[in-house]
């Protein structure tokens, strides 16, 4: 590990996904990147890609809905000896479901990954950042949100409920920990991300959006970097990202 500080990216999936793009972007800044996600094969692949191109990354298989996994993840970060400069909660899941077909199990599983995981991860991350004090001049905890946190949509009630709760969590944390020198921000993704999940899973839908109808994963990652690198005299608490042709 040669980075002077570390970045913890939670919710990393396929190579052509936002989590992977975030890992690659922060690795460019000579940070040790901890690549966290549920699927060992995927997180190890992203870590190998970064290491093979001169970066520094370590994979941690983590189910963000489980306290024991969160504890293990934070222990790995802490043992590295590198100050945690930025953490990003990017975990999520989404699928349309008519409200009357949603079982309590479906609703709870959605809430656990969208909100409960954010709560567990935030407690662990903020505890570590406060313990480390001013070991790094910039400290950020950033969340990947969605337009569903602003307005509900038919057949997406479980998703909107979870993302709305995550947004309120981020606002509350910003007011509590901003004065302690930790930048908390929420990034609303208002549109469809150009990643494997959608491109491979819903090709006809993607085709219907046309050219420039999707949000580019690397452009989104650049916005996360911009948020993290802001001067604390002018922090942004929330931004809303969408393709230029998106209706809103």
Secondary structure, DSSP 8 states (H G I E B T S, - for coil): ---SEEEEEES--SSSSHHHHHHHHHHTTT-EEEEEES-HHHHHHHHHHHHHTT-EEEEEE--TT-HHHHHHHHHHHHHTT-EEEEEEE---------GGG--HHHHHHHHIIIIIHHHHHHHHHHHHHHHHTTSSS--EEEEEEEGGGTS--TT-HHHHHHHHHHHHHHHHHHHHHGGGT-EEEEEEE-S-B-SHHHHHH-HHHHHHH-TT-SB-HHHHHHHHHHHHTS-GGG--SEEEE--TT---
